[in-house]
């Protein structure tokens, strides 16, 4: 656990790490929605890939939660929420890969706005994290 004075430093470090990744991923998704949709469909047809991504995502999420479980009424809570979402999402992928595939296929086939909405959401989160990580 970081010391209290390190909380802001840890938050800034994680914002600098996560913000650009989210920005690039979201810009790629928004610029190439058809390609990313095709990649998502391919991903959903590989149970080992679903499981492996779950293990990686859960590990990253747990690392964030264990080192940055900061529940404050400011931008830093975004990192904590991201960590918990990754932890839970990764665990679900590992424990229920068939359910993940089924839900993913339904989302991709019935809701054309899912990819664009996700891209816009990650663009906003990435921009906020970059702002606080590099400029604030």
C-alpha positions, 0 to 999 in steps of 0.5 A, spaced: 500 500 500 502 506 498 503 512 503 498 517 504 502 522 500 503 517 495 496 517 493 496 523 488 503 521 485 500 514 484 494 517 481 498 521 476 502 515 474 496 511 473 493 516 469 499 517 465 500 510 463 492 508 462 490 515 459 494 514 452 492 507 451 485 509 452 486 514 447 489 510 442 485 504 443 478 509 442 481 513 436 482 506 433 476 504 434 472 510 432 476 510 426 476 503 424 469 501 427 468 495 422 475 492 423 474 493 430 467 489 430 470 484 426 476 483 431 471 482 436 467 477 433 473 473 432 475 474 439 468 471 441 470 465 437 476 463 441 475 460 448 482 460 450 483 467 448 477 469 452 480 466 458 487 469 457 484 476 456 480 474 462 487 472 466 491 478 463 485 483 465 484 481 472 491 481 473 491 488 471 485 490 475 487 487 481 494 491 481 490 497 480 485 495 486 491 493 490 495 499 489 490 504 488 483 503 491 482 510 492 475 512 493 475 520 493 470 525 490 475 527 484 478 524 478 482 519 481 476 515 483 476 513 475 482 509 476 479 505 482 473 504 478 477 502 472 481 497 476 474 494 479 471 493 473 477 490 470 478 485 476 470 483 475 470 483 468 477 479 467 474 474 473 467 473 469 471 472 462 475 466 466 469 463 469 464 464 464 467 464 457 461 461 454 457 466 457 461 472 455 461 469 448 453 469 448 453 476 451 458 479 446 455 476 440 448 479 442 451 486 443 455 486 436 449 483 432 443 487 435 446 494 437 450 497 432 451 503 437 455 499 442 462 499 438 461 507 437 458 508 444 464 504 447 469 508 443 466 515 445 466 513 453 473 510 452 475 517 449 472 521 454 476 517 460 482 517 456 482 524 455 480 526 462 486 521 465 491 524 460 489 531 462 490 530 470 496 526 468 500 530 464 497 537 464 493 539 471 
